Amino acid sequence: MSYSVDRRGFLRVSGAAAATAALGLASCSSDTSGPVTLSWWDYFTLDNFQPGMNRLIKDIEAGVPDVRIERRTFPFAELERQITLGAISGDLPDLAIVDNVSMNTLGGSRLLADLTARVDAWGQADAYYKGPWSGCQVGGKTLGIPNNSNCLALYCNTRMLESAGVEPPTTWDELAATAQKLTSGDRYGLALSAIRTEEGVFQFLPFLWQAGGDLDSFATFGATALSFIDGMVRKGSLSGQCVGWTQQDVNTRFLNQRAAMQINGPWQIPTLKKADFDWNVVPLPRDKEAATCLGGENWVVMADSKHVDKAWEVLEYTQRPSVLVPYLVSFGELPARKDLADRGSWASDPALRLFLSQLPLARPRQYGAHYAEASQAVAEAQQAVLTGSASPSAAARTAAKKIDKALGEQ
């Protein structure tokens, strides 16, 4: 995620974290006999998450000897900031569930415990999809364990496509043509989020990757992706208002049948199941490559925790199928583990299975400690192009300079 913590402030936090971690290394395995209370932070504050989270904690306290969990929640946008500031105040949890993008910042600050040796002894790293597991790797070390995963795909209004005599698109050319054919009156062919936040970048990056590029080649392939999206806006098949739409806004347009197709994630499925029309979901159309963006959360342990061993026991326990499957089902999320593909609601739900089938293609946003700055440059470029203030090539060149600087400051 992108937060307003300036570079000097972050360096102060990182320095304090390094000092704290150094002091705490000797006590990283200082679990003693007797009950241990582990502090746990996350951002799952909505009421619908509480039954599943409470059950998970109850399972942990029953299944891991001598452990009690003390849970604290924060708003989504505040958790990462609270962790970094906690390095100064000394108020840090033993373990936390963080957005996988946060690994860019937290992973380079020495705040997170190195779990590599424990994972090697555990021997289950190969059970995970490549994308989610790669999202836990920083500097050759394993600094987390996937908690859950999601990605993006293309939802289609079945009746609208049938009435127009078109099939779900599989390529960029087909996407543009299909969106144009489905556009009628106040209904757009496609809806997506291009908002100037990480949500918009999350939806843009698949286009960059599908074009054959990445952030380090943004001047060329960023221009290609920007030009393609801008072309749909100019032709009227994608609303220019997408520059202000969140992913929830996009789903609302689709639900109201003011968009025939939408790019979105599996978290929208519970709401869409209440729709009074038929829909299906297909992989994102490809250009040179097939790609989607990885979302989800990771488990992490704080480096200065006095109970790293016990915290690791908790993480290991949560990955047992008997514990993990009910938790994921209650949250409506997908497993990051390949060996759970045939268990849980996703095994029989066609829409969830489609998203699960795309996880092997899902790429993490793992670009280092200054990813937030690179992400901001991408968001600014997309806004500039779609609002008509810059051409795709000019916006891509401007963004590329900022991105190259950010990625070069690792």
N, C-alpha and C positions, 0 to 999 in steps of 0.2 A: 504494500500500500504506500501511498505518497503522503508524507506528513510534513508539517512546517517546523522541522527542527533544523536550524542552520548548521553549516559544516563545523564551525568552531564548537558549537554546543555538542554536536555528536562526537567530535574528537575528545572533548572533555569527558563525556559519558564513557566512550570507549576506553580512554586511559584509566578511568576509575574502575571500569569493569576488569581491565587487565590486572590492575593491582589487587582487586578483590579476588579474582580468580587465582592469582599466584598465591595469595595468602590462604585460599581455601583448598588448594590442591592436596595439601597434606591431610585434610579432613574429609576429602571427597568420599572416602569409604569408611567413615567413622560411625556407621550404624552400630548401635549397641543393643544388647538384649533388652527385651521389653517393648511395649507398644510405642510406635512412632507415628506422630502426626505430620502428614505431608500437606503443605500448602499448594494449592492448585488454582491457576488462573485460566480463564477463557472468556470469550465474548458471546456466548450463546445465551442471550438474555431474554429472547422471546418465549412466551408461555408454552408454545407448542414443542419447544425443545426440552422442557423441564422433566416430563415423565421419563424420557429416554435417558437423560443425564443422571437423574436420581437413581434409576435402576442400575446404570453402569457403576456408579459410586457404591451402591449397596452390594453389587456383585464383587467389586474389588475388595471391599472391607470384609466380605465373607470368604473370599478366596485367597487373598494374600495375607499370610500370618502377621499379626501384630501391626496392622496398618489402619490408621484413621485418616480420612480426607477432610481437609478444611478448604472449601471451595469459595472463590471470590470471582465475580464477573465484572466486566467493563464493557462499555459500548464498543462496537466493532472498530471504530476509528481511533480508539484510545489505547487499546491493549499494547501494541508495540511501543508506543511512546511511554507508557507506564513502566514497561520492562526496562527500557533504556534509562529512564530517569531513576529507576530503582537501584541501578548500579551506584548512584551517588548517595541516595538516602539509606541504602542498606535494606530496603524493603523489597525483597524479591521472593517469588515462590520457589518451591522445590521443582515443580514441573508445570507445564502450560501446554495449551492447545493453541497454536498460532496459524495464521494464514500462511500458505506455502510461499507467498511472495516475501514474507517477512524474513525468510532465511537469508535473503540478500543482505539485509542490514544487520540482523542479529548474528548471523553466521560469521561476519567479519569483525565482530566486536569483542570476542572472547567471553561473551556472556554465557554461551551454551557449552554444556559438558560434551566432551568427546566420547562418543559411545562405540567407537570403532572396535575396540577389543571385545566389548560385551557382545556386539552384533556378530563378530567373527565366531565367538564361542557358541552363540545361539544357533548359527548356521541356517537362518531362514531368509537371508537377503534375496535369494533367487526366487522366492515365492511371490515377489512384488513385480508389478508392471514397471518397465524401464523408466517411464516419465516420473511417476510418483517417487520412486526410489532415488532417481537422480536429483530430485528436488530436495532431498535430505543430505546431499553430499556437498560439502564446502571445503575447498582446499585439500582434497584428498581424504577428508575425514567424514565419518558419519555423525552428524550432529542432531539427528532426529529420526523418527519413525513415522511413516504415513498414518494419519488418523482416518482420513476418508478422501475420496477423489471425485471430481466431476470434470466435465469438459463441455464444449459447445457443439451443437448440431443444428440442422435446418428443419424447422417445423413447417408443415404444409396443411392448408385447409383442403381436405380431400375433395369436397364438392366443387369448390372453386376451380381446382385444377382439372377435374373431370369435365366441368362445363366448358372450360376453355380448350379442352382437347389436348392438354399437355401432361407430360410425365414430370415427376420430381427431377430437378436438374442435377447433373453430376459433374458438370464443368463450369468454368466461369462464363463461357460463351452461352451455354444453356441457361445459366442463372440470369444473365442480363436479358436474354430473349424471353424467358418465361416470366420474369418480373414485369417486363413491358406488356406482355400479352394479358397479364392478370390485372393490370392497372385499369381502373374504370371509375369515373366520377370521383368520390371522395375516398375511394379504396386504392391503396398503393399495393404494388406487387410484392414488395419486400419491406420489412422493418428490421432495423438493427440499432444498437446503441453506439453513438459516436461522441458521447459526452466527454467533457474535458477532465476526466478522472481516470483512475485505473480501470474502471468498468469499460470505458471506451477503448482503452488500450488493449484490454483483455479480448475485446471483440475485433480489434484491428489486426493484432499480430498474426492470426491465422492467414489473413490475406497476404501479409508480408512473406510468411514462410511458404505459402502455396505458390507464390511468384518465383520461388527459388532463392530468396534472400534471407537476411537476418539483420539484426541491428548494426552489425559491422559493415554492412553493404547497403545502408539505408538510402544513400544518395541515388543509387540505381534502382534497387528493387522496391524501396519505399515509394519512389515516384510511380512505379508500375501499379502498386496496390492502391495508392491514393487516386491515381487516374481512373482506375476501374470503378471504385466507389463513387467518385465524382461524376463519372459518366452516367450512372444510374440516377443520381440526383438531377443532373441536367436534363435527362430524358423524362423525368417525372415519375419514374417507377419506385423511387426511394425518396421519402420526404426530407427536405432540407432541415426540418425540425428535429431530425435525429441527433443533431449536435447538442440537444438539451435533454435527450431521453436516457433514462436509466434502463437497465434490463427489465425492471418491473414495468416501466412505461411501455416498453416494446411489447411485453406480454399482454398488457391491457389493450393495445391496438389490435393484436391478433385475436384476443377474446371478443372484442367488439366487432370483429370481422371488417375492420378498416385496414387490415393488411392480410394478404393471402398467404404470405410466408413470413417467417421470422427466424432470426438467429438467436438462440437462447440455450439454457442449460436444463438439466434434469430436475432442478429444484422447482421448476414451474409445473411439473407434471401433476401434482396433487390438485392444483387449481384448474388446470386444463381438463382434468377428468370430469369436472362439473360443467363443462361447456355443453351447449345444446347443438353442437355440430361435430362431425367426425374430423379427425386430424391424424396425421402420421408424422413420423420423424425419420429423417435420412441423414447420411453423412454430409458434412460441408462440401460443396462442390470444389473441385480441384482445378488448379492451373497446371503448372509444371510438376507440382508435388501435391500429395494429400497431407493435410495437417489440421490439427485443432489445438486449442490452448488448454493447458491443464489448470484446473482450479482445485480447491480443497484445503484441508488443514493437515498440519503435522504435530506430533507430540515432540516436545523438547524438555530437557532437564537442565536446570541452571548449574553452571560450573561451580558456583560457590556454595551449593547445597551441602549440608552436612549429612545428607541421606541419599547420596547418588545411587548406591547399591539398592536401597529399598525402592527408590523411584524407578530404577530400571526393572525391578521385579514387577512393579505396577504396569509399566509399559508392555513388558513381555506377556503379562496376564491378559491385558486388553486385546491382544492379538489372537487369543484362542478363539476358534470358530464359535464355540458355545457362548462366548461373551460378545465377540465382535459383530456377528450377524444380527442379533436382536438390536444392538445399538444402532447399526447402520440403517436397518429397516425403520426404526422409530424416527430417525432423522431424515429419511428419504434420500440418503446418500448412497454412493457406490463404493464397493471395496477396492482398495488399492492392491489387493492380493489376487493373483491369478487363480489360486487354488480355491477361491470362494465363488467363482463365476457361476457355478451351478447350485448355489445355495441362496436362500433369501428371496425377497419379492422380485429382485431383478432377474431371477432364473426363469420366471414365467411371464413377466410383463414385457411385451414386445418393445415398447418405447425405452424402458430401462436397459433392456438387452442391447439395443442399438447404441446407446451411450457407452455401455460397458465394452462393446466391440470396438469403440473408437479410442479407448484408453491407451492401447499400444501406439497410437499415432499422436497422442497428446504430449505436447512439449511444455516443460516447466519454464517459468520466467526466471531463470537462474543466470543472472548477469553480474553479480558482485554487489559490493556495498553501495555503489552509486547508481543502482538501477533506478531509483526514484527520479533522479535527474534525467536519465535517458527516457524514462516513461513520460515525464512531463514534456520533453521535446517532441515525442511522438504525438501526444495529445494535442499540442499546440499546432503541429503540422496539419493534422487532420481537420482541426477547427478552421485553420486558415484557408485550406482548400475548399471545404464544404460551404464556407460562408462567402467564398468568392474573393477573398482578400489576397490570395496568392495562387500561382499555378502549381500543379503537382510537382513539377521539376524544381521550381524555386523553393517551395516549402520543404521538399525532401533534402535539398542541399543545405538549407539553413539548419534543419533538424540534425542532419548528419554531423555537422561540426560540433553541435552540443553533445550528441550521443558519443562521438569518438572521444571527446574530452572526458565525459563521464566514465566511459568504459576503460579509458587509459589511466584513471586515477585509482586503480585497485591496489 
